């Protein structure tokens, strides 16, 4: 664990430089309280493992990887808790809408979010990393623990899947619009 004055200074700089981006990453995937908790937990891990945090811009990808695991743990805990409460109450209410659904009001964006929601969680995450976080494939690969080539293929495969789902949900409108939606997030 870190503890020297130099470590404290490095940690402070790390936090000052990246806390807004890590919070935004968490917020796009959860409610405000969970995002704040995810931010705190992510930087607690960073403090404890400060020697493992890469230098420079690579630190952000490392922090995203930690935040991803922190949120995954929270989702599992919340899902188990929700399932238990639902079984105990016999209640089948729909969960609260995600932050994306609340913020995005245009119909085509709602259709795109619905299309993304129909994908496997792994496909959803790879698209979020590529489109919303705008990470290069090499950083996505580091976060997912795969090669850059595999990350590229995962993003492309998920993009094709979401385009098909978008077309299906958009009641058969031409695939040109779905393709336009998908290409808006492609990387060069």
C-alpha positions, 0 to 999 in steps of 0.5 A: 500500500502507498504511504509516502509523501511522494505516493500521496502526491502521485495519488492526488495528481491521479485523482485530480486528473481523472476523477471526473472521467471515472465518475462519468464512466460510472454515471453512464452505467448507473444511478448517481449514488452508485456512480459516486460509490463506484468512483470512491471504490475505484480510487480506493483500489488505486490508492491501495495498488498505486504501484500498479497504476501505469504512468501517463495516459495509460492510467485512465484505461487502468482506472476504467478497468477497475471501475468496470469490475467495481460496478460489476460487483455492485450490479451482481449485489443489487440484482441478487437483492432485487430478486430476493425482494421481488420473490418475498413481495411477489412484486414484478415491477419494472426497474427504474430506467437507466440514466441513458433512458432518462436523459435521451429523449429523441425517438431514434436515440431511444430505439438505439438504447433499446437495441443496445439493451437487447445485446449481451452484456459483453457486447453492451460493454464493448460498445460503451467503451468504444462509443461513449468512452471513445477509447482506442481499441488498444485500451479496450483490449487492456480493459477487457484482457484481450488482444487489440485485434480481438477487441477490434473484432468484438466492437465490429461484431457488437456494432453489426448486432446492434444495427440488426436489432435497431432495424428490428425495433425501428419497425423495418425502416431502411437499414441506412438509418441503422448503419448511420447510427452505428457508423457514428461511433466507429473508430478509424 
